Amino acid sequence: MSLSTTIVVKFFIKLVYIKNFDNCIVIVTPINFFNIKKINTVNLLKSSKRYIIGVTMEKELIEQNKEDFLAILTSKVKREGIDKFVEWLASTDFFIAPASTRYHLSEEGGLCQHSLNVYERLEKLMLTEYGEGGYNPESVAICGLLHDVCKTQYYKVEYRNAKEDGVWVQKPYYTVDDSLPYGHGEKSVYIINGYMRLTREEAMAINWHMGGLDARVQGGSIDFNKAYQKYPLALLTHLADMQATFLDESDFNE
């Protein structure tokens, strides 16, 4: 077992089951495997007004998150094409979209909040692993903030009937309506590369950030193991995504 795989197994103890394909360890984490009741911890980041589970995100916080996101992205990323990319991103629903339909941050502004959470988690992991000045902050900003850009123009609001105090009312909920069915991590890579050139390590990190939850892995692919071994940023981006999702955002009490 490789060092990178050992790290993943240690992190996901009690949260995964392991499959062995031809001496290659695969971490599998299907959605329906989770049935975890836990007290959520809140990542306050640099502000005392960050998102709290069970509380609808206020418009003021959505706007603050947008400002924080753009400030980090434009100050850290200086490569050719970033201006056009930001212009495109601002024209989409990225800053008001949910992070999911029901699993984590499934409300307006959730996608931007999740992206900020992953960025800060990834920055801490890189600092712990490599120390101050031992990593590329531009790559951390790109992978942390943009890994889920595939979820732009991806969700829509529909309504269902529900009873409240004996009265039938229409309740909104999120559903998927993918305008560009290109996959998940690979779709983010495709979108970003349309505006600015990613390094190979950045592309690998964004492409495989879902780990065992990736549809390709659940279909039998084990390529992400090799990516994690060759490109440490890919492994750390995946861990940051899982930390943000399971420790900062979700209670998985369904």
C-alpha positions in Angstrom: 0.0 0.0 0.0 1.4 3.4 -0.9 1.9 6.3 1.5 -0.8 8.3 -0.2 -3.3 5.5 0.1 -2.4 5.0 3.7 -3.3 8.6 4.4 -6.7 8.2 2.7 -7.5 5.1 4.7 -6.5 6.7 7.9 -8.7 9.8 7.2 -11.7 7.8 6.2 -11.7 5.2 9.0 -15.3 4.1 9.7 -16.4 6.1 6.7 -15.4 3.8 3.8 -15.1 0.2 2.7 -12.1 -0.9 0.8 -12.0 -2.9 -2.5 -8.9 -4.6 -3.8 -8.4 -4.8 -7.5 -5.2 -6.6 -8.6 -3.2 -5.4 -5.6 -4.5 -1.8 -6.0 -6.4 -0.4 -3.0 -9.5 1.6 -4.0 -11.4 3.8 -1.6 -15.1 3.5 -2.2 -17.6 6.0 -0.6 -21.0 5.6 -2.1 -23.6 8.1 -1.0 -26.0 5.5 0.3 -23.3 4.0 2.5 -23.5 7.0 4.9 -26.0 7.0 7.7 -24.1 9.1 10.2 -25.7 11.2 13.0 -23.1 13.7 14.2 -22.9 17.2 15.7 -21.7 19.5 13.1 -18.6 21.7 13.7 -18.7 25.1 12.2 -15.7 26.5 10.3 -15.7 30.2 11.2 -12.8 30.9 8.9 -12.0 34.6 9.1 -15.5 35.7 10.0 -18.0 35.1 12.7 -20.9 35.2 10.1 -20.1 32.0 8.2 -22.7 29.4 7.4 -24.3 27.3 10.2 -26.1 24.1 9.4 -29.9 24.4 9.5 -29.9 28.2 9.1 -30.8 29.7 5.8 -27.9 31.8 4.4 -28.7 35.5 4.5 -28.3 37.7 1.4 -25.6 39.7 3.2 -23.5 36.6 3.8 -24.0 35.4 0.2 -22.6 38.8 -1.0 -19.8 38.7 1.5 -18.8 35.2 0.3 -18.8 36.4 -3.3 -16.5 39.3 -2.4 -14.2 37.0 -0.4 -14.1 34.4 -3.2 -13.3 37.0 -5.9 -10.7 38.8 -3.7 -8.8 35.5 -3.1 -9.1 34.4 -6.7 -7.9 37.6 -8.3 -5.1 38.3 -5.8 -3.7 34.7 -6.0 -4.2 33.8 -9.7 -2.3 36.0 -12.2 -2.1 33.8 -15.3 -3.4 34.7 -18.7 -7.2 34.3 -19.0 -8.2 34.8 -15.4 -10.0 38.1 -16.3 -12.1 36.4 -18.9 -12.8 33.5 -16.6 -14.0 35.8 -13.8 -16.2 37.7 -16.2 -17.8 34.4 -17.3 -18.2 33.1 -13.7 -20.0 36.3 -12.7 -22.5 35.8 -15.6 -23.5 32.3 -14.2 -25.4 31.2 -11.1 -22.2 30.2 -9.3 -22.6 32.6 -6.4 -26.2 31.8 -5.6 -26.3 28.0 -6.6 -26.5 25.3 -3.9 -23.6 22.9 -3.3 -25.9 19.9 -3.6 -29.6 19.0 -3.9 -29.7 17.6 -0.3 -26.4 16.3 1.1 -24.5 19.5 2.0 -25.2 23.2 1.8 -28.3 22.6 -0.3 -29.4 26.2 -0.3 -28.8 29.5 -2.1 -25.1 30.4 -1.9 -24.0 27.0 -0.8 -21.7 26.4 -3.8 -19.6 29.5 -3.1 -19.5 28.7 0.6 -18.3 25.2 0.0 -15.6 26.4 -2.4 -14.3 28.8 0.2 -14.4 26.0 2.8 -12.4 23.7 0.5 -9.9 26.5 -0.2 -9.2 27.1 3.4 -9.0 23.4 4.2 -6.6 22.9 1.3 -4.4 25.8 2.3 -4.1 24.3 5.9 -3.2 20.9 4.5 -0.6 22.3 2.2 0.9 24.4 5.0 1.0 21.3 7.3 2.6 19.1 4.6 5.1 21.5 3.1 5.5 24.5 5.4 5.4 28.2 4.7 6.7 28.9 1.2 6.8 25.2 0.3 3.8 25.2 -2.1 2.3 27.2 -4.9 -0.5 29.5 -3.5 -1.9 30.0 -7.0 -2.5 26.3 -7.5 -4.2 26.1 -4.1 -6.5 28.9 -5.0 -7.4 27.4 -8.4 -8.0 23.9 -7.0 -9.8 24.9 -3.8 -12.0 27.6 -5.3 -12.7 26.2 -8.7 -12.9 22.4 -8.2 -16.7 22.5 -8.4 -17.2 25.1 -11.1 -18.9 22.2 -12.9 -21.9 22.9 -10.8 -22.7 26.2 -12.5 -25.9 26.1 -14.5 -26.5 22.7 -13.0 -29.4 23.1 -10.5 -32.9 24.4 -10.7 -35.7 25.1 -8.3 -38.9 23.0 -8.5 -41.9 22.9 -6.1 -43.7 20.1 -4.4 -46.9 20.0 -2.2 -46.4 19.8 1.6 -48.7 20.2 4.6 -47.9 23.0 7.1 -50.3 23.4 10.0 -52.9 21.4 8.2 -52.7 23.5 5.1 -51.2 22.4 1.7 -48.5 24.7 0.5 -45.9 24.5 -2.3 -42.4 24.1 -1.0 -39.3 24.8 -3.2 -36.5 22.2 -3.6 -33.4 21.8 -5.7 -33.1 19.3 -8.5 -30.5 18.7 -11.2 -30.9 20.1 -14.7 -27.4 19.8 -16.2 -26.9 22.1 -19.1 -23.5 20.6 -20.0 -23.5 16.8 -19.2 -19.7 16.4 -19.3 -19.1 14.6 -16.0 -18.0 16.2 -12.7 -14.3 16.8 -12.1 -13.4 16.4 -15.7 -16.1 19.0 -16.5 -14.5 21.5 -14.2 -11.2 21.0 -16.0 -12.9 21.4 -19.4 -14.5 24.7 -18.3 -11.5 26.2 -16.7 -9.2 25.3 -19.6 -11.5 27.1 -21.9 -10.3 30.4 -20.3 -6.8 29.7 -18.8 -4.3 26.9 -18.9 -4.1 24.6 -16.0 -0.9 22.8 -15.0 -1.0 19.0 -15.2 -1.1 18.7 -11.4 -4.0 21.2 -11.1 -5.9 19.4 -13.8 -5.4 16.0 -12.0 -6.4 17.5 -8.6 -9.6 19.0 -10.0 -10.4 16.0 -12.2 -10.1 13.5 -9.3 -11.3 15.6 -6.3 -14.3 13.3 -5.7 -12.1 10.2 -5.1 -14.3 7.2 -4.5 -17.5 9.2 -5.0 -16.6 9.8 -8.6 -19.0 8.0 -11.0 -16.0 6.6 -13.0 -14.6 5.0 -9.8 -17.9 3.5 -9.0 -18.0 2.1 -12.5 -14.7 0.3 -11.9 -12.0 2.8 -12.8 -8.9 2.9 -10.5 -7.0 5.6 -12.2 -7.4 8.0 -9.3 -5.1 5.9 -7.2 -2.2 6.5 -9.7 -3.1 10.2 -9.8 -2.9 10.5 -6.0 0.5 8.7 -6.0 2.0 10.9 -8.7 0.4 14.3 -7.8 0.2 15.1 -4.1 -2.0 18.1 -4.8 -4.7 15.8 -6.1 -4.8 13.8 -2.9 -4.8 16.9 -0.7 -7.5 18.5 -2.8 -9.7 15.4 -2.3 -9.0 15.4 1.5 -9.8 19.1 1.7 -13.1 18.5 -0.2 -14.0 15.7 2.2 -13.1 17.7 5.3 -15.2 20.6 4.2 -18.1 18.4 3.3 -18.2 16.1 6.3 -16.7 18.2 9.1 -17.8 21.8 8.2 -21.0 21.4 6.3 -23.1 18.2 6.7 -24.7 16.3 9.5 -25.9 13.3 7.3 -28.9 12.7 9.5 -31.3 11.6 6.7 
